[in-house]
Amino acid sequence: MLERWSLRHIFFRSSDLSINITPLKDDCIRETSDEMDWLFLYSPIAYANLIKRHKFGIFNVLDSSGCNVMSALVCLNFGVRSRQLVISTRSNFILDKRFWSIIDVIVNIQKSTSILVEFIGGRDMPTDYKRFTPKDLHRAEFYVMDPDYSEGMLSYSQNHRRNIRRALSEEMKPFSLPTKSAMGVHLELWSESMNRRQDRGEPVAEPSGIDSIRRFLRSGLGRFVQFGKNDQILASAFLVEYGVSCVYYKAGANTEGMRLGAAHFLIHETAKDLLVRGFKIFNLGIAAANNEGLRRFKAGFGANAIPIVRIYV
């Protein structure tokens, strides 16, 4: 097992580019620029690593005149045998040989085993990095809903409005279980959803995230929301809340729950609750570019699709 490691303060200069990484402490994580605030609220990498806040940093690229040409959020994402350096940005900076040569140095200094560069905005990224191949590039979208959309359901698709009305007619209700019981039900419904999507030929995620859910629960940032009928839970979601943002982290529903509109009703009722509590952002999560069914489900709530392109090296 690799020992735990921390983000280092790094300043490295080549002939015409410089990179500066400044680690952030937990008590100053919100005392940053508007650009960093935006990334903290929207970047999928940011919310996935909130439980390791002290490992965040600001990543700046400067040209030979000292002008800032790229700002990014950087964090360390580590597992039992991996140390991934993650850079999240919406900058238009082009990834050329100069950039990647410096990144190689940073990876060595940080003793990382891999790197992920995440471009929010989804543009093409010209690069002649010799280790980069098309299979390293992944396109997706994440969907952001304003909780205001729940008012009158005017932004919802006709199908979503119909499903929510069906759930109301079926007297769908929220359930509140002890955490351990809620976890068990959640994992069962999530697995059933993944199996159903796989049977339809849709790409599905590998079973993962249980440890992250436990850490979010311990940190107080996560909670389960579950809806059903009579004495049966039909739909479950795990939410991550921070600041004015809430993330629909992992969710699932059984076949009956989808038929009766429980999954749609859960998101609708959650948005209503977030609106009352003053939240501004309801992030419905990521859907891969080739997963039309999941994209249509998330977009049906009137959520804005924000493209994202990732390079894994």
N, C-alpha and C positions, 0 to 999 in steps of 0.2 A: 504493500500500500504506500502511495506517495504521501509525504508529510504535507500538512496544511501550509499554504504559503500566501503571502500578501502582495498586493499591488505595490510596485516600487515607483518612487519618483524618478523619472528618466528624462534626460535631455540629450538628444543625439543629433549631430549636425553632419550632413554630407556636403558635397560641393555646392548644391543649390537648393537643398531642402533641409528643414529642421523639424524634428518631432519632439513635442513636450508632453509628458504624461504627469498629471498632478493628482495624486490620490485624494479622495474626499473623505472626511470624517463624518460620522453620522450626524453630528450636531450642525454641520454646515451644508448638508446635502441639498437643502432648498435655497441656499444663499448663492445661487449660481446665475448664469445668464438666462434670458428668455429661451434661447435655443436649447439649453440643457433642461430647463423646466419642461419644454415640449417633449423632449426625448424621455424624460422620467415618466411622463403621463401616458405616452403613446407606444414607446418601444416595447415589443414583446419580450426582448431580452431583459429590459429593465424590470418589468414586473415579475419575471421568472426568477430574478436574482435579488429581490427585495429583502429576503431573509439573510442576505450577506451584504448589507449596505456598506460596510466598511471596506468592501473590495471594489467599490466604484471609483472612477476617476474621470477627469476631463482630458481628452486627447486632442491636441492641436497640431496642425501641420502649417508651417510657415515657409514662405519662399525666401529667396536670397536677400530681398529687401526688408525682411522681417514682417511682411504682411501675412495675416492669417488667411489661408486658402482652404482650410477644412477644420470644422469643429465636430467632435464626436463624443459620445459617451463610451467609456471603456470599462469593462468589468472582467472578473475572473470567474469562469464557470468550471467547477472541478468535480470529478467523481472519484471513484476508488483508484482507478488507474489512468486518469486523464487530467490534464490541465489545459483548459481551452481559454485563449485570450480572445475576447469578443469586442468588436468595435462597431458601434451603432451610430449611423449618421443619416442626414438627408441632404448632405452637401453634394454639389455637382463636380467635385474634384475628380479628375480622371486618374485611374489607377495605372500608372506606367512603371517602367523599370526603376525609376528613382524611388517611388513609393515602396515597392516591394522589397527593394534592397535594404531599406531602412527597417521595414517590418521584420525582415529576417534577423536583424540585429536585436530588435526589441524582443522577439520570440526567444532568442538565445539568452538574453539578460533575464527575462521572466521565467526561463526554463519551462516554457509551454510545450505541450505535445501537439497542439493543433491551433488553428486560428479560424475565426468566423468574422467576416465583414458583412454587415447588414446595412443595405441602402434602403431607406424608407422613401418611397416615391417611385420606385420600381423602374428606373431608367436603365437603358443598356449601359454596361460598364466596359469600355474598351480596355483591354489589358494584354500585354505581351509577356506576362509572367510565365516563365518556362514550365513551372509546375502546375499551371492552371489548365484544366480541361473542361469542356462543356458539362460533364457529369458533376462537376463541383458546384455548378450554379443551380440554384433552386428559386423558382418564382412562386409567389403566393400573394394573398391579400388578407388584411385584417379589417374587421368591420366595427365601426364606431357609431354608436347610437346615442343621441341626446335623449335623456330620460323624459324630456318634454313630449317626445313622440308618442308616449303612452296616452296622452290626453286625447280622448276621442278616437284614437287609433287611426287618425286621418292619413298618416304616413305609411301605414301597413298595407301589404298586398291584400287583395280580395280573399285569397286563400287563407292568409293568416287571420284576418278578421273572422272568417267563417269558423276556423278552428277554435278561436278564443270564445266565440259565442256558444259553440258546441260544449266546450269545457264548462262554461257557466251553466248551461242547461243540465249538465250532468252533476252539478253541485260539487265541482272540484274544490278541494280545500287544502290548506297547508298542513304539514306534519312537523312536529318538533320532537325529535328523538335524542336520547343521549348520544354523545359524539361517537362512541364505539359502534353503536347500532346503526347510526346514520352512515358511517363509513362503510359498513358491510353492505347496506342496501345500495349505496352509491356505486360501489365497485361492481356489484351485480348488474345494475342497470347500465352502467357505462360499458361493460363487457358485452351485454346483449346488443347495445347500439352498434358497437364495433363489428360484431358478427353479422348483424343485419346489413350494414353498409358493405362489408366485404362480400357478402352473397350477391349484392347488386353490382359487384365489380368496381366499387369505388375504392380509392386508396385510403388506407386506415393507418393510424398511428400504432406503433408497437406498445404493448402494455407497459406503462411507465408512469412516473409522477406520484406514486404513493408516498415516497419519502418526502417529496416537496409538499404534498398536502399535509403530512404530519408536521413538518416544520412551520408551515403557514399557520396551522392551528395553534402550535405552541407559541408562536410570536403574537398571536391575537389578530393577525391580518386576514385570516380566512374563516369562512363559515359555510355550512351546507344550507341549501334551500330545497325543500322537497314538497311535491304536491301529489295528491292522489284522490281516490274516491272510496267511500266507506272506510274499510280498515286496510286498504292496500295502497302503497306508494307506487305511483306510475312514472314519475319523472323526478330526477335529482340533478342538482348543479352544485358545484363548489365555486364560491366566489372569493376573490381577493380584493380587498378594499384598502385604499391608501389615498390620503388627500381628498380630492374631489373626484377621484377616478375609481371605478369598479370594473374588475375583469371577470368575465364568464370563463373560468379557467378550465374546468372539465365537467362534462355533463352527459347524461344518458337517459333514455326512456325505453320502456318495453313496448312491444307491438300494440298492446291495448292503450298505452299512454299516448302513442302517436295517433291512433285511430280516434281517440276522444279529445285530442287537442291539448293534452296535459303539458307537453313540452313547450308549445306556443304560449299557453297560459302562464307557465312558470316565468318565462322571460317577460311577459307583459306585466305581471304582478310585481316582479322584481324591479322593473323600470319605474312603476308607480311608487314603490317604496323608496327607491333612490331619489326620485324627484322630491318627495316630501322631506327627505333627510338632507337635501341640499347638494346632492351629487350633480356634477356637470357632464361627466363622461361615463358611458356604459360600453366598455370594450367587449364585443362579442367574440373576440378571438380570431384565429387564423384559419383560412381555408386555402388549400393548395390550388394552383391555377387549373389543374386538371380534375378538380372535384366540383363539378357543376352543381350537384345536388346540395352539398353543404353551403356553397356560395349562395344559391338561390334561397335556402332557408334563412341565412343570416341577413341577406339583403331585403327579405320580405318584411322586416321590421322597420324599413326606412333607413337602415344603417348605411353610412358612407363607407365605400370600399377604398382603402388606402393600400396601393400596391407596395410590395416589398420584394427585394431581390437579395439573396444571400450567396456569398462565396465561402465554401468550406475548403480549407487547405490543411 
